[in-house]
Amino acid sequence: MAAITYTPQQETTGPTFTCRRCRRVYPYPRVTDRPIRCECGWWYTNVGHNAIVEEFRPRIGGSDPDAPQYER
């Protein structure tokens, strides 16, 4: 039996957020919510005022600690 290496798409209601890379749709993250971890390896965090911060964290090897987390 083959392993399932992805999470099935969940039904979303209300405002949505779409990953710019793989086009998966998630419920829009609120400031108090934990970050969204997309299946393609990108994390999305709402840091307030509906500003979404993107960060790439590969599952194997971790993220680069010197990589910029915020684009200003």
C-alpha positions as CSV (number, residue, x, y, z in Angstrom):
1,M,0.0,0.0,0.0
2,A,1.5,3.3,-1.1
3,A,1.8,6.2,1.4
4,I,-0.2,9.3,0.9
5,T,2.2,12.2,0.8
6,Y,-0.3,15.1,0.7
7,T,-3.2,16.5,2.6
8,P,-6.5,16.4,0.8
9,Q,-8.0,19.7,0.0
10,Q,-10.5,20.9,2.7
11,E,-13.8,22.6,2.0
12,T,-13.3,26.3,2.7
13,T,-16.0,28.8,3.6
14,G,-15.7,32.5,4.1
15,P,-12.6,34.5,3.0
16,T,-9.9,32.4,1.3
17,F,-6.2,32.6,0.7
18,T,-4.5,31.0,-2.4
19,C,-0.9,29.9,-2.5
20,R,0.8,31.8,-5.3
21,R,3.0,28.8,-6.2
22,C,0.7,25.8,-6.2
23,R,-2.7,27.5,-6.2
24,R,-4.0,25.5,-3.1
25,V,-6.8,27.3,-1.3
26,Y,-6.9,27.8,2.4
27,P,-9.1,29.7,4.9
28,Y,-7.7,33.3,5.2
29,P,-5.3,33.3,8.2
30,R,-6.2,35.7,11.0
31,V,-3.6,37.4,13.2
32,T,-4.3,35.0,16.1
33,D,-4.1,31.9,13.9
34,R,-1.1,29.7,13.5
35,P,0.8,30.0,10.2
36,I,-0.5,28.2,7.1
37,R,1.9,25.5,6.0
38,C,1.3,24.8,2.3
39,E,2.0,21.5,0.7
40,C,4.6,23.1,-1.5
41,G,6.8,24.1,1.4
42,W,5.9,27.7,1.8
43,W,4.5,29.1,5.1
44,Y,2.2,32.1,5.3
45,T,1.7,34.2,8.4
46,N,-0.7,37.1,8.9
47,V,1.4,39.6,10.9
48,G,-1.4,42.2,11.3
49,H,-3.2,44.6,9.1
50,N,-3.8,41.7,6.7
51,A,-0.1,41.7,5.8
52,I,0.9,38.1,4.8
53,V,4.5,37.1,5.3
54,E,5.9,34.3,3.2
55,E,8.7,32.0,4.2
56,F,10.1,28.9,2.6
57,R,10.8,26.1,5.0
58,P,11.7,22.8,3.3
59,R,10.7,19.7,5.2
60,I,14.1,18.2,5.0
61,G,17.1,20.3,6.0
62,G,15.1,23.2,7.6
63,S,15.1,26.8,6.5
64,D,18.1,29.1,6.0
65,P,18.4,31.1,9.2
66,D,20.0,34.0,7.2
67,A,17.2,34.2,4.7
68,P,15.0,37.3,4.8
69,Q,11.6,36.6,6.3
70,Y,9.9,39.9,5.5
71,E,9.9,41.9,2.3
72,R,9.7,45.6,3.0
